[in-house]
């Protein structure tokens, strides 16, 4: 006798959707951690404004205020907002998919809280 469970087409499709959502969330989180950690702002030194990138207590000057550094700050701010929105949207999709999988009585459904932490994995 076989110990395998037969899965209907919908269950298979929903599991594939959950897997794809999870992989997209991991990729987006990797991008956030690599490119958008910390923050950027203007700091004044000796009467001149400089763009600083800070991660924790460590700061690095990216140069004096120029059109180029203003463009860097704008791109960083827009990118950070965009990736945070993407993570929130993917987290909602994962949680919805987990509810569907629970309803179908599937194993390996997971949920993500609003901050992006994996809250539970049901096996």
C-alpha positions as CSV (number, residue, x, y, z in Angstrom):
1,X,0.0,0.0,0.0
2,X,1.1,3.5,-0.8
3,X,1.4,6.2,1.9
4,X,0.9,9.0,-0.6
5,X,-2.1,11.3,-0.5
6,X,-3.8,12.1,-3.8
7,X,-4.2,15.9,-4.3
8,X,-6.9,17.4,-6.4
9,X,-6.0,19.9,-9.0
10,X,-7.1,22.9,-6.9
11,X,-4.9,21.9,-4.0
12,X,-1.9,21.5,-6.2
13,X,-2.6,24.9,-7.8
14,X,-3.0,26.6,-4.5
15,X,0.2,25.0,-3.2
16,X,2.1,26.2,-6.2
17,X,0.7,29.7,-5.8
18,X,1.8,29.7,-2.1
19,X,5.3,28.6,-3.1
20,X,5.6,31.3,-5.8
21,X,4.3,34.0,-3.3
22,X,6.8,32.8,-0.7
23,X,9.8,32.9,-3.2
24,X,8.7,36.4,-4.4
25,X,8.6,37.5,-0.7
26,X,12.0,36.1,0.0
27,X,13.5,37.9,-3.1
28,X,11.8,41.2,-2.1
29,X,13.1,40.9,1.5
30,X,16.6,40.2,0.3
31,X,16.4,43.3,-1.9
32,X,15.2,45.4,1.1
33,X,18.0,44.1,3.3
34,X,20.7,44.6,0.7
35,X,19.6,47.9,-0.8
36,X,17.3,49.7,1.5
37,X,18.4,49.1,5.1
38,X,18.8,52.2,7.2
39,X,18.0,55.6,5.9
40,X,19.3,58.7,4.1
41,X,19.1,62.3,5.1
42,X,20.8,65.6,4.9
43,X,23.2,66.6,7.7
44,X,24.9,70.0,8.1
45,X,28.7,70.1,8.6
46,X,30.6,73.4,8.7
47,X,27.6,75.2,7.2
48,X,27.2,72.8,4.2
49,X,24.5,70.1,3.7
50,X,25.8,66.6,3.0
51,X,23.8,63.5,2.2
52,X,24.4,60.7,4.7
53,X,23.4,57.1,4.5
54,X,23.0,55.6,8.0
55,X,22.7,51.9,8.9
56,X,22.4,51.7,12.7
57,X,25.0,54.0,14.2
58,X,27.2,53.9,11.2
59,X,26.9,56.8,8.7
60,X,28.6,57.5,5.5
61,X,28.7,60.7,3.6
62,X,27.6,60.5,0.0
63,X,28.7,64.0,-0.8
64,X,27.5,67.6,-0.6
65,X,24.1,68.7,-1.7
66,X,24.0,68.7,-5.5
67,X,21.4,67.7,-8.1
68,X,23.1,64.3,-8.2
69,X,22.9,63.6,-4.5
70,X,19.3,64.9,-4.4
71,X,18.5,62.4,-7.2
72,X,20.2,59.6,-5.1
73,X,18.0,60.5,-2.1
74,X,14.9,60.6,-4.2
75,X,15.7,57.2,-5.8
76,X,16.4,55.7,-2.4
77,X,13.2,57.0,-0.9
78,X,11.1,55.9,-3.8
79,X,12.7,52.5,-3.9
80,X,12.4,51.9,-0.2
81,X,8.7,52.8,-0.3
82,X,8.1,50.6,-3.3
83,X,9.8,47.6,-1.7
84,X,7.9,48.0,1.6
85,X,4.6,48.2,-0.3
86,X,5.6,45.0,-2.3
87,X,6.5,43.2,0.9
88,X,3.1,44.2,2.5
89,X,1.2,43.1,-0.6
90,X,3.1,39.7,-0.8
91,X,2.5,39.2,3.0
92,X,-1.2,39.7,2.5
93,X,-1.2,37.3,-0.4
94,X,0.7,34.7,1.6
95,X,-1.7,35.0,4.5
96,X,-4.7,34.7,2.2
97,X,-3.2,31.7,0.5
98,X,-2.5,30.1,3.9
99,X,-6.2,30.5,4.8
100,X,-7.2,28.8,1.5
101,X,-4.8,26.0,2.1
102,X,-6.1,25.5,5.7
103,X,-9.6,25.4,4.3
104,X,-8.5,22.7,1.8
105,X,-6.8,20.9,4.8
106,X,-3.3,21.1,3.2
107,X,-0.1,20.8,5.1
108,X,2.7,23.4,5.1
109,X,0.6,26.6,5.2
110,X,2.4,29.6,6.7
111,X,1.5,33.1,7.8
112,X,3.5,36.3,7.8
113,X,2.8,39.1,10.2
114,X,2.7,42.8,9.0
115,X,6.4,43.3,9.9
116,X,7.3,40.4,7.7
117,X,8.1,37.8,10.3
118,X,7.0,34.2,9.7
119,X,4.4,33.7,12.5
120,X,3.6,30.0,12.0
121,X,4.1,27.1,9.8
122,X,1.5,24.4,9.9
123,X,2.6,20.9,9.0
